[in-house]
Each structure stands twice: as C-alpha cells, then as structure tokens.
Amino acid sequence: MPRIYKLQKLDGGTPIWKHFPHEKNHAYWVGENEESARRNAANGSTPSGKLASASPWMDSKATSCVLEPFNANPPAMFGPRHVAYHPSLPIAYLSNEQQLGVSVYEIGENGQLTDRQHAITMSRRSPFEQGKRDLHASDLVLSPDGRMLFVAVRDFAGDEDSVFTFRIESDGRLSPIAQTKVGDIPWKLDVSPSGKHLLVKDSGDNKLSIYQIKSNGSLSLASSIEMATGTNDIAIIELR
C-alpha cells in the first residue's frame, strides 16, 4: 500500500500530494486541502485531469509525518457499520451491527483511533450467527449541537425495531436516555438542521417517518410519507 505523506503546508493554497514509493520522482495530486486529499486517497482515486506531476517534496524529511493505515482493533463480533463524528471533540462514533450498540473512539493527532467506550442498546435474543438475520444495528446520527446521538436497531425476526437515544457527555462518552419503537427495519437516520426532528427511513414499511425530538431525548411521531420500494438512503438539503 502506498504511503500517504502529510506535507507541511507552505501556504493556504498549497495542494496535497500522494507519494508512491515506486515512483520516487513523482507524486499524484489528490486534493486542494487535507480533507479532500484524505478522502480521495482513501478512495484510491485521482481527480480527473490531474496527472502525475513532479513532486515539490522530494525529501521525506520535509514532511511532518508519515500516515500508515491504522487499525482500531474493534472487539470480535462487534461488526462496526456506520460512523459519525462529534462536531467539536476529536471523537468518532461507530454503530456496531452485531453488538447492537455504539463504540466511542478518540481520534489521535496522527489519526489513530483509541476506544473509550462500548455502549449497548439492548441484549441479543440469541448469539449472533453469520448469515442469519435477526437483530442488527444500522445507522447512527448526532444532533447538530452534539448533545444527543441516535442509533437504529433493525429486527428482521420480530417487532423490536427501535431508535435509541444517548446523551453525549462533555467528554464524548454516551449515556442511554430513551428507546422509541419505530417502523419496520429502520435503515437510515438523519436530523433536521434545526435539531428538532429525526427522520427515519423504514425500509420494511417503505416509509419516511418524521419524529419530534423532545428535550428528554424521546421521540414523538409527527408525520410519515410513503416512499418507493427499495429506497433506503435519505439526505436533507437546505434550500436557500
């Protein structure tokens, strides 16, 4: 795997380059800033029209650090599925499909994830079996103010489909505060920009349900609309 060098920023407009060890004199352009560079490099993509160019950083000593792939080493049988980031703390939250909970990881300055907590939503009815659909956690989302986290649990074999609400403490850790039964197979979650409503895509019912988020973290169904069969993803776009 190629090493990705986090290069010193010479000025605000300096592009970021991805260095391939087998091409000692060249690097590929992967982004105008660190965020886009990391995303493009992770996807293994080079933006269209940006070919190999002579690297302005020939000496590895001119880089601030070398980034290698880091393994967060999640516990066995957790099955991390979705990720969300705290708006102000260096914290990443991962929903665990098999464990039915949320893991809290601190993001180090070098990008390494260190586990700080493994929160649980509910107990499994039976031990997880590969290929057997039963209870599975799915999406998670944070409120815009970073005070609440919502995670969905799908029940393919019963009627325990739910969204669990956690309070986010000052250090980023989670405290459970509410469970709300929702429609069949909650697949995707999103929060309105105001932070007042949670949108839940119930793939089993082919509905989009809108819940009012109460101050105590509980949810109250406000409305629902039918959606096309097979629609699982949703996104909120603010119109200006």
Phi and psi restraints in degrees (value plus and minus 20) as a CYANA .aco file:
   2 PRO   PHI     -83.2   -43.2
   2 PRO   PSI     126.2   166.2
   3 ARG   PHI    -101.4   -61.4
   3 ARG   PSI     123.8   163.8
   4 ILE   PHI    -131.6   -91.6
   4 ILE   PSI      99.8   139.8
   5 TYR   PHI    -113.9   -73.9
   5 TYR   PSI     108.2   148.2
   6 LYS   PHI    -106.0   -66.0
   6 LYS   PSI      84.3   124.3
   7 LEU   PHI    -105.7   -65.7
   7 LEU   PSI     130.8   170.8
   8 GLN   PHI     -82.0   -42.0
   8 GLN   PSI     116.8   156.8
   9 LYS   PHI    -104.5   -64.5
   9 LYS   PSI      90.4   130.4
  10 LEU   PHI     -96.1   -56.1
  10 LEU   PSI     -52.0   -12.0
  11 ASP   PHI    -182.7  -142.7
  11 ASP   PSI     154.0   194.0
  12 GLY   PHI     -83.0   -43.0
  12 GLY   PSI     -42.9    -2.9
  13 GLY   PHI    -120.1   -80.1
  13 GLY   PSI     -14.2    25.8
  14 THR   PHI     -87.7   -47.7
  14 THR   PSI     104.3   144.3
  15 PRO   PHI     -93.3   -53.3
  15 PRO   PSI     143.4   183.4
  16 ILE   PHI    -122.6   -82.6
  16 ILE   PSI     120.8   160.8
  17 TRP   PHI    -140.8  -100.8
  17 TRP   PSI     128.1   168.1
  18 LYS   PHI    -127.4   -87.4
  18 LYS   PSI     103.3   143.3
  19 HIS   PHI    -118.2   -78.2
  19 HIS   PSI     110.0   150.0
  20 PHE   PHI    -125.0   -85.0
  20 PHE   PSI     100.4   140.4
  21 PRO   PHI     -75.4   -35.4
  21 PRO   PSI     -52.7   -12.7
  22 HIS   PHI     -98.9   -58.9
  22 HIS   PSI     -26.1    13.9
  23 GLU   PHI    -141.1  -101.1
  23 GLU   PSI      58.7    98.7
  24 LYS   PHI     -83.1   -43.1
  24 LYS   PSI     -46.8    -6.8
  25 ASN   PHI    -123.3   -83.3
  25 ASN   PSI     -14.8    25.2
  26 HIS   PHI    -155.4  -115.4
  26 HIS   PSI     137.8   177.8
  27 ALA   PHI    -162.8  -122.8
  27 ALA   PSI     133.5   173.5
  28 TYR   PHI    -115.7   -75.7
  28 TYR   PSI     117.2   157.2
  29 TRP   PHI     -92.4   -52.4
  29 TRP   PSI     107.2   147.2
  30 VAL   PHI    -147.3  -107.3
  30 VAL   PSI     -18.8    21.2
  31 GLY   PHI     149.4   189.4
  31 GLY   PSI     135.0   175.0
  32 GLU   PHI    -100.0   -60.0
  32 GLU   PSI     -41.7    -1.7
  33 ASN   PHI    -162.1  -122.1
  33 ASN   PSI     151.1   191.1
  34 GLU   PHI     -83.0   -43.0
  34 GLU   PSI     -58.6   -18.6
  35 GLU   PHI     -80.9   -40.9
  35 GLU   PSI     -70.2   -30.2
  36 SER   PHI     -88.7   -48.7
  36 SER   PSI     -53.6   -13.6
  37 ALA   PHI     -84.2   -44.2
  37 ALA   PSI     -64.8   -24.8
  38 ARG   PHI     -82.4   -42.4
  38 ARG   PSI     -62.7   -22.7
  39 ARG   PHI     -84.8   -44.8
  39 ARG   PSI     -67.9   -27.9
  40 ASN   PHI     -86.1   -46.1
  40 ASN   PSI     -60.0   -20.0
  41 ALA   PHI     -86.0   -46.0
  41 ALA   PSI     -59.8   -19.8
  42 ALA   PHI     -84.7   -44.7
  42 ALA   PSI     -53.8   -13.8
  43 ASN   PHI    -102.2   -62.2
  43 ASN   PSI     -26.4    13.6
  44 GLY   PHI      48.8    88.8
  44 GLY   PSI       6.3    46.3
  45 SER   PHI    -131.9   -91.9
  45 SER   PSI     130.7   170.7
  46 THR   PHI    -138.0   -98.0
  46 THR   PSI     103.4   143.4
  47 PRO   PHI     -71.7   -31.7
  47 PRO   PSI     123.6   163.6
  48 SER   PHI     -76.3   -36.3
  48 SER   PSI     115.0   155.0
  49 GLY   PHI      64.3   104.3
  49 GLY   PSI     -22.3    17.7
  50 LYS   PHI    -126.6   -86.6
  50 LYS   PSI      76.7   116.7
  51 LEU   PHI    -109.9   -69.9
  51 LEU   PSI     156.2   196.2
  52 ALA   PHI     -78.8   -38.8
  52 ALA   PSI     115.3   155.3
  53 SER   PHI    -152.4  -112.4
  53 SER   PSI     138.2   178.2
  54 ALA   PHI     -79.8   -39.8
  54 ALA   PSI     110.5   150.5
  55 SER   PHI     -96.4   -56.4
  55 SER   PSI     110.5   150.5
  56 PRO   PHI     -97.3   -57.3
  56 PRO   PSI     -28.8    11.2
  57 TRP   PHI    -138.1   -98.1
  57 TRP   PSI      64.9   104.9
  58 MET   PHI     -99.8   -59.8
  58 MET   PSI     -44.7    -4.7
  59 ASP   PHI    -122.0   -82.0
  59 ASP   PSI     102.6   142.6
  60 SER   PHI     -81.9   -41.9
  60 SER   PSI     -41.4    -1.4
  61 LYS   PHI     -89.3   -49.3
  61 LYS   PSI     -36.1     3.9
  62 ALA   PHI    -101.4   -61.4
  62 ALA   PSI     -24.6    15.4
  63 THR   PHI    -113.6   -73.6
  63 THR   PSI     133.9   173.9
  64 SER   PHI    -101.8   -61.8
  64 SER   PSI     -49.2    -9.2
  65 CYS   PHI    -188.4  -148.4
  65 CYS   PSI     144.6   184.6
  66 VAL   PHI    -128.5   -88.5
  66 VAL   PSI     107.0   147.0
  67 LEU   PHI    -118.0   -78.0
  67 LEU   PSI     101.1   141.1
  68 GLU   PHI    -130.5   -90.5
  68 GLU   PSI     138.2   178.2
  69 PRO   PHI     -81.5   -41.5
  69 PRO   PSI     107.5   147.5
  70 PHE   PHI    -124.5   -84.5
  70 PHE   PSI     122.3   162.3
  71 ASN   PHI    -127.7   -87.7
  71 ASN   PSI     102.5   142.5
  72 ALA   PHI     -96.3   -56.3
  72 ALA   PSI     -29.2    10.8
  73 ASN   PHI      31.3    71.3
  73 ASN   PSI      39.4    79.4
  74 PRO   PHI     -83.7   -43.7
  74 PRO   PSI     130.5   170.5
  75 PRO   PHI     -78.6   -38.6
  75 PRO   PSI     132.9   172.9
  76 ALA   PHI     -81.6   -41.6
  76 ALA   PSI     123.8   163.8
  77 MET   PHI      46.4    86.4
  77 MET   PSI       5.2    45.2
  78 PHE   PHI    -112.0   -72.0
  78 PHE   PSI     -63.7   -23.7
  79 GLY   PHI      46.1    86.1
  79 GLY   PSI      40.4    80.4
  80 PRO   PHI     -76.6   -36.6
  80 PRO   PSI     114.9   154.9
  81 ARG   PHI    -142.6  -102.6
  81 ARG   PSI     -77.5   -37.5
  82 HIS   PHI    -141.9  -101.9
  82 HIS   PSI     137.3   177.3
  83 VAL   PHI    -151.3  -111.3
  83 VAL   PSI     125.1   165.1
  84 ALA   PHI    -160.9  -120.9
  84 ALA   PSI     132.7   172.7
  85 TYR   PHI    -137.9   -97.9
  85 TYR   PSI     121.1   161.1
  86 HIS   PHI     -86.8   -46.8
  86 HIS   PSI     120.2   160.2
  87 PRO   PHI     -88.5   -48.5
  87 PRO   PSI     -39.5     0.5
  88 SER   PHI    -155.8  -115.8
  88 SER   PSI     -37.1     2.9
  89 LEU   PHI    -121.1   -81.1
  89 LEU   PSI     133.9   173.9
  90 PRO   PHI     -99.1   -59.1
  90 PRO   PSI      44.1    84.1
  91 ILE   PHI    -148.2  -108.2
  91 ILE   PSI     115.0   155.0
  92 ALA   PHI    -136.8   -96.8
  92 ALA   PSI     119.9   159.9
  93 TYR   PHI    -135.3   -95.3
  93 TYR   PSI     111.5   151.5
  94 LEU   PHI    -142.2  -102.2
  94 LEU   PSI     107.3   147.3
  95 SER   PHI     -97.5   -57.5
  95 SER   PSI     121.0   161.0
  96 ASN   PHI    -131.3   -91.3
  96 ASN   PSI      89.2   129.2
  97 GLU   PHI     -80.8   -40.8
  97 GLU   PSI     -59.5   -19.5
  98 GLN   PHI    -108.7   -68.7
  98 GLN   PSI     -58.7   -18.7
  99 GLN   PHI     -96.4   -56.4
  99 GLN   PSI     -36.4     3.6
 100 LEU   PHI      43.0    83.0
 100 LEU   PSI      23.1    63.1
 101 GLY   PHI    -174.7  -134.7
 101 GLY   PSI    -180.6  -140.6
 102 VAL   PHI    -152.7  -112.7
 102 VAL   PSI     112.1   152.1
 103 SER   PHI    -120.9   -80.9
 103 SER   PSI     118.6   158.6
 104 VAL   PHI    -127.7   -87.7
 104 VAL   PSI     102.0   142.0
 105 TYR   PHI    -141.2  -101.2
 105 TYR   PSI     115.7   155.7
 106 GLU   PHI    -106.0   -66.0
 106 GLU   PSI     114.3   154.3
 107 ILE   PHI    -114.3   -74.3
 107 ILE   PSI      94.9   134.9
 108 GLY   PHI     -93.7   -53.7
 108 GLY   PSI     147.4   187.4
 109 GLU   PHI     -81.8   -41.8
 109 GLU   PSI     -47.2    -7.2
 110 ASN   PHI    -112.9   -72.9
 110 ASN   PSI     -15.6    24.4
 111 GLY   PHI      76.0   116.0
 111 GLY   PSI     -28.0    12.0
 112 GLN   PHI     -88.3   -48.3
 112 GLN   PSI     116.8   156.8
 113 LEU   PHI    -115.5   -75.5
 113 LEU   PSI     112.7   152.7
 114 THR   PHI    -142.5  -102.5
 114 THR   PSI     104.1   144.1
 115 ASP   PHI     -90.4   -50.4
 115 ASP   PSI     116.5   156.5
 116 ARG   PHI    -136.5   -96.5
 116 ARG   PSI     -43.1    -3.1
 117 GLN   PHI    -186.7  -146.7
 117 GLN   PSI     127.0   167.0
 118 HIS   PHI    -144.7  -104.7
 118 HIS   PSI      78.9   118.9
 119 ALA   PHI    -108.0   -68.0
 119 ALA   PSI     127.4   167.4
 120 ILE   PHI    -134.4   -94.4
 120 ILE   PSI     127.6   167.6
 121 THR   PHI    -117.7   -77.7
 121 THR   PSI     -71.9   -31.9
 122 MET   PHI    -175.5  -135.5
 122 MET   PSI     142.0   182.0
 123 SER   PHI    -102.5   -62.5
 123 SER   PSI     128.3   168.3
 124 ARG   PHI     -91.5   -51.5
 124 ARG   PSI     128.2   168.2
 125 ARG   PHI     -91.2   -51.2
 125 ARG   PSI     -51.8   -11.8
 126 SER   PHI    -172.4  -132.4
 126 SER   PSI     140.6   180.6
 127 PRO   PHI     -76.9   -36.9
 127 PRO   PSI     126.6   166.6
 128 PHE   PHI     -83.0   -43.0
 128 PHE   PSI     115.7   155.7
 129 GLU   PHI    -143.7  -103.7
 129 GLU   PSI     107.5   147.5
 130 GLN   PHI     -78.3   -38.3
 130 GLN   PSI     108.7   148.7
 131 GLY   PHI      67.0   107.0
 131 GLY   PSI     -27.7    12.3
 132 LYS   PHI    -120.8   -80.8
 132 LYS   PSI     103.8   143.8
 133 ARG   PHI    -107.0   -67.0
 133 ARG   PSI     103.5   143.5
 134 ASP   PHI    -163.1  -123.1
 134 ASP   PSI    -130.0   -90.0
 135 LEU   PHI    -117.2   -77.2
 135 LEU   PSI     109.8   149.8
 136 HIS   PHI    -164.7  -124.7
 136 HIS   PSI     108.7   148.7
 137 ALA   PHI     -91.7   -51.7
 137 ALA   PSI     131.4   171.4
 138 SER   PHI    -147.5  -107.5
 138 SER   PSI    -134.1   -94.1
 139 ASP   PHI    -101.4   -61.4
 139 ASP   PSI     141.9   181.9
 140 LEU   PHI    -161.6  -121.6
 140 LEU   PSI     134.9   174.9
 141 VAL   PHI    -174.5  -134.5
 141 VAL   PSI     129.8   169.8
 142 LEU   PHI    -124.6   -84.6
 142 LEU   PSI     131.5   171.5
 143 SER   PHI     -89.7   -49.7
 143 SER   PSI     132.6   172.6
 144 PRO   PHI     -76.8   -36.8
 144 PRO   PSI     -49.7    -9.7
 145 ASP   PHI    -105.7   -65.7
 145 ASP   PSI     -20.3    19.7
 146 GLY   PHI      51.7    91.7
 146 GLY   PSI       1.3    41.3
 147 ARG   PHI    -119.1   -79.1
 147 ARG   PSI     -41.4    -1.4
 148 MET   PHI    -153.7  -113.7
 148 MET   PSI     129.2   169.2
 149 LEU   PHI    -146.1  -106.1
 149 LEU   PSI     117.6   157.6
 150 PHE   PHI    -139.5   -99.5
 150 PHE   PSI     114.5   154.5
 151 VAL   PHI    -155.2  -115.2
 151 VAL   PSI     119.8   159.8
 152 ALA   PHI    -119.7   -79.7
 152 ALA   PSI     126.0   166.0
 153 VAL   PHI    -144.3  -104.3
 153 VAL   PSI     103.7   143.7
 154 ARG   PHI    -114.9   -74.9
 154 ARG   PSI     119.6   159.6
 155 ASP   PHI    -139.7   -99.7
 155 ASP   PSI      81.6   121.6
 156 PHE   PHI    -101.9   -61.9
 156 PHE   PSI     -32.8     7.2
 157 ALA   PHI    -140.3  -100.3
 157 ALA   PSI     -13.9    26.1
 158 GLY   PHI    -179.3  -139.3
 158 GLY   PSI    -170.6  -130.6
 159 ASP   PHI    -150.8  -110.8
 159 ASP   PSI      21.5    61.5
 160 GLU   PHI    -125.3   -85.3
 160 GLU   PSI       0.2    40.2
 161 ASP   PHI     -76.5   -36.5
 161 ASP   PSI     105.2   145.2
 162 SER   PHI    -169.1  -129.1
 162 SER   PSI     140.3   180.3
 163 VAL   PHI    -136.3   -96.3
 163 VAL   PSI     107.6   147.6
 164 PHE   PHI    -123.8   -83.8
 164 PHE   PSI     117.1   157.1
 165 THR   PHI    -127.7   -87.7
 165 THR   PSI     112.6   152.6
 166 PHE   PHI    -138.9   -98.9
 166 PHE   PSI     121.8   161.8
 167 ARG   PHI    -105.0   -65.0
 167 ARG   PSI     113.8   153.8
 168 ILE   PHI    -112.8   -72.8
 168 ILE   PSI      98.2   138.2
 169 GLU   PHI     -97.6   -57.6
 169 GLU   PSI     153.5   193.5
 170 SER   PHI     -83.0   -43.0
 170 SER   PSI     -45.0    -5.0
 171 ASP   PHI    -115.6   -75.6
 171 ASP   PSI     -13.8    26.2
 172 GLY   PHI      73.2   113.2
 172 GLY   PSI     -30.6     9.4
 173 ARG   PHI     -91.8   -51.8
 173 ARG   PSI     145.9   185.9
 174 LEU   PHI    -133.9   -93.9
 174 LEU   PSI     123.5   163.5
 175 SER   PHI    -148.1  -108.1
 175 SER   PSI     104.7   144.7
 176 PRO   PHI     -88.7   -48.7
 176 PRO   PSI     117.4   157.4
 177 ILE   PHI    -151.6  -111.6
 177 ILE   PSI     -38.5     1.5
 178 ALA   PHI    -182.5  -142.5
 178 ALA   PSI     131.3   171.3
 179 GLN   PHI    -149.0  -109.0
 179 GLN   PSI     110.5   150.5
 180 THR   PHI    -144.5  -104.5
 180 THR   PSI     103.0   143.0
 181 LYS   PHI     -89.3   -49.3
 181 LYS   PSI     116.3   156.3
 182 VAL   PHI    -148.6  -108.6
 182 VAL   PSI    -189.7  -149.7
 183 GLY   PHI     -90.0   -50.0
 183 GLY   PSI    -196.2  -156.2
 184 ASP   PHI     -94.7   -54.7
 184 ASP   PSI     104.5   144.5
 185 ILE   PHI      38.6    78.6
 185 ILE   PSI      50.8    90.8
 186 PRO   PHI     -87.6   -47.6
 186 PRO   PSI      94.9   134.9
 187 TRP   PHI    -123.5   -83.5
 187 TRP   PSI     -62.0   -22.0
 188 LYS   PHI    -153.4  -113.4
 188 LYS   PSI     120.0   160.0
 189 LEU   PHI    -142.6  -102.6
 189 LEU   PSI     132.6   172.6
 190 ASP   PHI    -177.0  -137.0
 190 ASP   PSI     134.0   174.0
 191 VAL   PHI    -135.0   -95.0
 191 VAL   PSI     118.9   158.9
 192 SER   PHI     -83.7   -43.7
 192 SER   PSI     132.9   172.9
 193 PRO   PHI     -76.1   -36.1
 193 PRO   PSI     -49.1    -9.1
 194 SER   PHI     -95.1   -55.1
 194 SER   PSI     -36.7     3.3
 195 GLY   PHI      57.9    97.9
 195 GLY   PSI      -9.5    30.5
 196 LYS   PHI    -115.9   -75.9
 196 LYS   PSI     -36.3     3.7
 197 HIS   PHI    -155.1  -115.1
 197 HIS   PSI     123.0   163.0
 198 LEU   PHI    -129.7   -89.7
 198 LEU   PSI     109.9   149.9
 199 LEU   PHI    -121.1   -81.1
 199 LEU   PSI     112.0   152.0
 200 VAL   PHI    -145.4  -105.4
 200 VAL   PSI     102.5   142.5
 201 LYS   PHI    -111.4   -71.4
 201 LYS   PSI      87.2   127.2
 202 ASP   PHI    -109.0   -69.0
 202 ASP   PSI      77.3   117.3
 203 SER   PHI     -89.8   -49.8
 203 SER   PSI     -49.5    -9.5
 204 GLY   PHI     -90.4   -50.4
 204 GLY   PSI     -52.7   -12.7
 205 ASP   PHI    -114.4   -74.4
 205 ASP   PSI     -27.6    12.4
 206 ASN   PHI      34.1    74.1
 206 ASN   PSI      27.3    67.3
 207 LYS   PHI    -151.1  -111.1
 207 LYS   PSI     133.1   173.1
 208 LEU   PHI    -129.9   -89.9
 208 LEU   PSI      96.2   136.2
 209 SER   PHI    -127.8   -87.8
 209 SER   PSI     118.4   158.4
 210 ILE   PHI    -133.3   -93.3
 210 ILE   PSI     104.1   144.1
 211 TYR   PHI    -135.2   -95.2
 211 TYR   PSI     119.3   159.3
 212 GLN   PHI     -98.8   -58.8
 212 GLN   PSI     112.2   152.2
 213 ILE   PHI    -111.6   -71.6
 213 ILE   PSI      94.3   134.3
 214 LYS   PHI    -103.7   -63.7
 214 LYS   PSI     144.7   184.7
 215 SER   PHI     -83.2   -43.2
 215 SER   PSI     -45.9    -5.9
 216 ASN   PHI    -109.1   -69.1
 216 ASN   PSI     -15.5    24.5
 217 GLY   PHI      71.9   111.9
 217 GLY   PSI     -29.6    10.4
 218 SER   PHI     -94.5   -54.5
 218 SER   PSI     141.1   181.1
 219 LEU   PHI    -138.0   -98.0
 219 LEU   PSI     121.6   161.6
 220 SER   PHI    -146.2  -106.2
 220 SER   PSI     103.1   143.1
 221 LEU   PHI     -82.1   -42.1
 221 LEU   PSI     104.0   144.0
 222 ALA   PHI    -123.7   -83.7
 222 ALA   PSI     -56.8   -16.8
 223 SER   PHI    -187.7  -147.7
 223 SER   PSI     143.2   183.2
 224 SER   PHI    -172.1  -132.1
 224 SER   PSI     130.3   170.3
 225 ILE   PHI    -153.9  -113.9
 225 ILE   PSI     130.3   170.3
 226 GLU   PHI     -95.2   -55.2
 226 GLU   PSI     125.8   165.8
 227 MET   PHI    -152.6  -112.6
 227 MET   PSI     142.4   182.4
 228 ALA   PHI     -83.7   -43.7
 228 ALA   PSI     125.2   165.2
 229 THR   PHI     -79.3   -39.3
 229 THR   PSI     115.2   155.2
 230 GLY   PHI      69.7   109.7
 230 GLY   PSI     -21.3    18.7
 231 THR   PHI    -102.9   -62.9
 231 THR   PSI      98.0   138.0
 232 ASN   PHI    -135.8   -95.8
 232 ASN   PSI     -54.8   -14.8
 233 ASP   PHI    -112.2   -72.2
 233 ASP   PSI     133.0   173.0
 234 ILE   PHI    -162.4  -122.4
 234 ILE   PSI     136.9   176.9
 235 ALA   PHI    -169.5  -129.5
 235 ALA   PSI     125.3   165.3
 236 ILE   PHI    -123.4   -83.4
 236 ILE   PSI     107.8   147.8
 237 ILE   PHI    -141.7  -101.7
 237 ILE   PSI     103.7   143.7
 238 GLU   PHI     -99.8   -59.8
 238 GLU   PSI     107.5   147.5
 239 LEU   PHI    -113.9   -73.9
 239 LEU   PSI     109.0   149.0
